Amino acid sequence: MKNEMKTYVIGHKNPDTDSICSSIAYADIKNRTAKGKFIPKRAGAVNEETAFVLQCFGVSVPEFLPDVRAQVKDMDIQEIPGASPDITVKQAWNMMRSQGNGTLPIINDDGTLHGLITYGDIAKSYMDAADNTVLAKARPTYQNIADTLDGQIIVGNGKSHFESGKVWSGSTQTDTMESLMSEGDMVITGNRTDTQLTAIDIHVRCMIVCMGNKVSGSIQQLAKEKNIVIISTPHDAFTVGRLIYQSIPIRFFMKRDDLITFRKDDSLEYAREIMMKKRFREFPVVCVLLLYRIPCCFVRRPVQRKMYRQLTGLQP
């Protein structure tokens, strides 16, 4: 159900008994005769006479309203769930698509805003795909790699991280593999036993077996002895090469410095000034609760466009 529109009824800045009682009476009349919710407020402190009158009639003193300027909370903003910085690029992409939102707020364990990631950040992440060390720099878990590849871990600990080495394709000859690969690397391979044995001899850190090919028990035993992770995936080597970078945690790509945020009680004049200088498509809105700054809502693109027009009179 849509929330009722609230209207505050106030008197002058230094209210006397007439001013306070008039706001209470008029709000009561409007609540009986009009749609919406009318709330009596006061613009200043009540004097002793007013306090005495209200006490005699058992009427509560209206709450103090220090400022009647429009605030960010008066705009149409919509709550968007935050995400952990440890989710993968693929998971973040799916969340944004399901929410119809181009930006995802990233939150800490205590609920505070940690960073933001956008469609643009994800697109830029593929520009680093030519660097075959970027996966190790991002330190994804092997379980995240397996999930991203729609595969499963058949040997090794999924909670451990791939944190050193390069990513190689094992489609080359074994002698070429020996000259290129080093201990701790990751290799994408198929069902060739000689390639798998060469990878084990090099002591790679992870071996990804494509097309759902079975891995012999002897290969699995050798991998266990050398602490090598084996992941089986139904995809071909080309698809694995494209998907594997989606296993990178979003903390590796997200924006975390100099974030521009609004609070619900910020004035629209302040928001307008910031938005005129920073032509971003979305802005996070945070609130203060129990001494923590908790992201409570996020301006989605279609709503933000409306907000931008209302604030600036311009098209974003």
C-alpha positions in Angstrom: 0.0 0.0 0.0 1.3 3.4 -0.9 2.2 5.6 2.1 -0.1 8.6 2.8 1.3 12.0 2.0 2.2 13.8 5.2 1.5 17.5 5.7 2.9 19.5 8.6 0.8 22.3 10.1 2.9 24.9 11.9 2.5 28.4 13.3 5.1 31.2 13.6 8.7 31.0 14.7 8.1 32.2 18.3 4.8 30.5 19.0 2.2 31.6 21.6 -0.8 29.6 22.8 -2.9 30.7 19.9 -0.3 29.6 17.4 0.2 26.1 18.9 -3.5 25.5 19.5 -4.4 26.6 16.0 -2.0 24.2 14.4 -3.4 21.3 16.5 -7.0 22.2 15.7 -6.4 22.8 12.0 -4.5 19.5 11.7 -7.4 17.7 13.4 -10.0 19.3 11.1 -8.0 18.4 8.0 -7.5 14.8 9.2 -11.3 14.5 9.4 -12.2 16.2 6.1 -9.3 15.6 3.7 -7.1 12.8 2.3 -3.6 12.4 3.6 -2.1 12.7 7.1 -1.9 16.2 8.7 0.5 16.5 11.6 0.7 19.6 14.0 4.3 20.9 14.5 5.9 23.9 16.2 8.6 26.2 14.8 9.9 27.2 18.2 9.9 26.5 22.0 6.5 26.6 23.8 6.2 29.1 26.7 5.0 28.3 30.2 1.4 29.4 29.5 1.1 27.2 26.4 2.6 24.2 28.2 0.1 24.7 31.1 -2.9 24.9 28.7 -1.9 21.7 26.8 -1.3 19.9 30.1 -4.7 20.9 31.4 -6.5 19.5 28.3 -4.2 16.4 28.1 -2.8 17.3 24.7 0.8 16.5 23.8 3.1 19.3 22.8 3.7 19.2 19.0 7.1 18.1 17.9 9.7 20.7 17.0 10.2 21.2 13.2 13.5 23.1 12.8 13.5 23.4 9.0 10.7 23.2 6.5 13.0 23.1 3.4 12.5 20.0 1.2 14.9 17.2 2.0 16.3 14.2 0.1 13.8 11.9 2.0 11.0 13.9 0.3 12.1 12.6 -3.1 11.2 9.2 -4.6 13.9 6.9 -3.5 13.9 3.2 -3.5 15.6 0.7 -1.2 18.1 -1.6 -2.9 19.8 -4.5 -1.0 23.5 -4.1 -0.5 26.0 -6.8 -1.4 29.2 -8.2 0.3 32.5 -7.2 -1.2 33.3 -10.9 -1.5 30.7 -11.8 -4.1 31.9 -12.4 -7.6 31.6 -10.1 -10.6 29.1 -12.7 -12.1 26.9 -12.6 -8.9 27.0 -8.7 -8.9 26.0 -8.6 -12.6 23.1 -11.0 -12.0 21.9 -8.9 -9.0 22.0 -5.7 -10.9 20.1 -7.2 -13.8 17.4 -8.7 -11.6 17.0 -5.3 -9.8 17.0 -3.3 -13.0 19.7 -1.2 -11.5 23.0 0.0 -12.9 24.8 0.5 -9.6 25.2 -1.9 -6.6 26.0 -0.6 -3.1 28.7 -2.7 -1.3 28.4 -2.9 2.5 30.6 -4.1 5.3 29.6 -6.7 7.9 28.4 -3.9 10.3 26.1 -2.5 7.5 28.2 0.6 6.7 28.7 1.6 3.1 32.0 0.2 1.8 31.9 1.0 -1.9 30.0 0.9 -5.2 30.2 -1.1 -8.4 28.6 -0.2 -11.7 28.0 -1.7 -15.1 30.9 0.4 -16.3 33.3 -1.0 -13.6 32.4 -4.5 -14.7 32.9 -3.7 -18.4 36.3 -2.2 -17.6 37.3 -5.4 -15.7 37.4 -7.2 -19.1 40.0 -4.7 -20.3 42.4 -6.4 -17.9 41.7 -9.9 -19.3 45.0 -9.7 -21.3 46.9 -9.8 -18.0 47.0 -13.4 -17.1 48.1 -12.5 -13.5 45.0 -10.4 -12.7 43.1 -13.4 -11.4 45.8 -14.1 -8.8 45.9 -10.5 -7.8 42.2 -10.6 -7.1 42.5 -13.8 -5.0 39.2 -15.5 -5.7 38.3 -18.7 -3.9 38.4 -22.0 -5.8 34.7 -22.4 -4.9 33.8 -19.1 -6.5 35.8 -20.1 -9.6 33.9 -23.4 -9.8 30.5 -21.8 -9.3 31.3 -19.2 -12.0 32.2 -22.0 -14.4 29.1 -24.0 -13.5 31.5 -26.7 -12.3 32.5 -28.6 -9.3 35.7 -29.2 -7.3 36.7 -32.8 -7.5 40.1 -32.4 -5.7 41.2 -29.8 -3.2 39.8 -27.2 -0.7 37.2 -24.8 -2.2 37.7 -22.2 0.5 41.4 -21.6 -0.3 42.4 -18.8 -2.7 44.2 -18.7 -6.0 46.7 -16.0 -5.0 49.8 -16.5 -7.2 50.7 -17.5 -10.7 49.3 -17.1 -14.2 46.4 -18.6 -16.1 47.3 -20.8 -19.1 45.6 -22.9 -21.7 46.9 -26.5 -21.7 46.1 -27.0 -25.4 49.8 -26.6 -26.4 52.4 -29.4 -26.6 53.8 -30.7 -23.3 57.3 -29.4 -24.0 55.8 -25.9 -24.6 53.9 -26.2 -21.3 57.1 -27.0 -19.5 58.8 -23.9 -21.0 56.0 -21.5 -20.3 54.3 -22.6 -17.0 55.6 -22.3 -13.5 54.8 -23.7 -10.1 51.6 -22.2 -8.7 50.0 -21.4 -12.1 46.5 -22.4 -13.2 45.9 -24.4 -16.4 42.8 -24.9 -18.4 42.9 -28.4 -20.0 40.9 -31.2 -21.6 40.9 -34.9 -21.4 44.6 -35.4 -22.5 46.3 -37.5 -19.9 49.8 -36.3 -21.0 48.8 -32.7 -20.5 47.3 -33.3 -17.1 50.4 -35.2 -16.0 52.7 -32.4 -17.2 50.7 -29.9 -15.3 51.1 -32.0 -12.1 54.8 -32.4 -12.7 55.1 -28.6 -13.0 53.2 -28.4 -9.7 50.5 -26.0 -10.9 48.1 -24.8 -8.2 44.9 -25.5 -10.1 43.8 -27.5 -13.1 40.5 -26.9 -14.8 39.2 -29.8 -16.8 36.8 -28.8 -19.6 33.8 -30.4 -21.3 33.0 -32.5 -18.2 35.8 -34.9 -19.0 36.4 -37.5 -16.4 39.7 -37.4 -14.4 41.2 -40.7 -13.7 41.7 -41.9 -10.1 45.5 -41.9 -10.5 45.5 -38.3 -11.7 43.3 -37.3 -8.8 45.6 -39.1 -6.3 48.7 -37.3 -7.7 46.9 -34.0 -7.4 46.0 -34.7 -3.8 49.6 -35.5 -3.0 50.8 -32.2 -4.4 47.9 -30.1 -3.0 46.6 -29.3 -6.5 43.0 -28.2 -6.9 41.0 -29.9 -9.8 37.8 -28.3 -11.1 35.5 -30.0 -13.6 33.4 -27.8 -15.8 30.9 -28.6 -18.6 32.1 -25.6 -20.7 34.7 -25.7 -23.5 38.1 -24.0 -23.1 37.1 -20.9 -25.0 34.1 -20.3 -22.8 36.1 -21.0 -19.6 38.6 -18.4 -20.7 35.8 -15.8 -21.1 34.0 -16.7 -17.9 36.8 -17.3 -15.4 37.4 -13.5 -14.9 33.8 -13.2 -13.7 34.9 -15.2 -10.6 36.9 -12.1 -9.4 35.5 -10.6 -6.1 33.9 -7.2 -6.7 36.1 -5.6 -4.0 38.9 -5.8 -6.7 37.0 -3.5 -9.0 34.6 -1.5 -6.9 34.9 2.2 -6.1 35.6 2.9 -2.4 37.4 6.3 -2.2 35.7 9.7 -2.3 32.2 8.3 -2.6 29.5 10.9 -3.0 26.5 10.1 -0.7 23.4 11.9 0.5 21.7 11.5 3.9 17.9 11.5 4.1 17.9 14.8 6.0 20.1 16.6 3.5 18.4 19.6 1.9 17.5 19.4 -1.8 19.5 22.6 -2.3 22.6 20.8 -1.1 21.8 17.8 -3.3 21.2 20.0 -6.3 24.6 21.7 -5.8 26.4 18.3 -5.7 24.5 16.8 -8.6 25.3 19.8 -10.8 29.0 19.3 -10.3 29.0 15.4 -10.4 27.0 14.1 -13.3 26.7 10.5 -12.0 23.7 8.4 -12.9 23.0 7.2 -9.3 23.7 8.4 -5.8 23.5 6.3 -2.6 21.4 7.6 0.3 22.4 6.6 3.8 20.8 7.2 7.2 22.1 7.3 10.8 20.9 4.6 13.0 22.4 3.3 16.3 25.6 5.3 15.7 26.2 3.4 12.4 25.9 4.9 9.0 23.7 2.3 7.3 22.9 2.4 3.6 19.1 2.3 3.7 18.2 3.1 0.1 19.7 3.8 -3.3 18.5 6.1 -6.1 17.8 3.9 -9.1 18.4 5.3 -12.6 14.8 5.9 -13.7 14.0 7.5 -10.4 17.2 9.4 -10.3 16.4 11.0 -13.7 13.2 12.3 -12.3 15.1 13.6 -9.2 17.7 15.2 -11.4 15.1 17.1 -13.4 13.3 18.2 -10.3 16.5 19.5 -8.8 18.2 21.0 -11.8 15.7 21.4 -14.6 18.1 19.6 -16.9 18.2 16.2 -18.5 20.9 13.9 -17.1 
